[in-house]
């Protein structure tokens, strides 16, 4: 079910960049694609540091 939704919501980034009106739009598309991964990495690091600190406090 989730895979079907993911396929339906896939956005063709290359097409957006080709039809971009200016460079600011291209930068916005790039940030919009990278931002979710940056947030996930930050969340993973925060969870890792919390677990590590909890283990050291015991």
C-alpha positions, 0 to 999 in steps of 0.5 A: 500500500505504502509503495503504491502511494510512494510511486504515485507521489514521485516527482520528476525533479529533472523535469522541474529543473528543465522547466524552471523559470530561474536559478532560485527555483532550481535551488528551491527544488534542490533544497526541497529534495535534500531537506527530508534526508537532512532531517532524518539524519538529524533525528537519527543522530539525536536518538543515538546520542540520547541512547548513548547518554542513557547507557553511560548514566547507568 
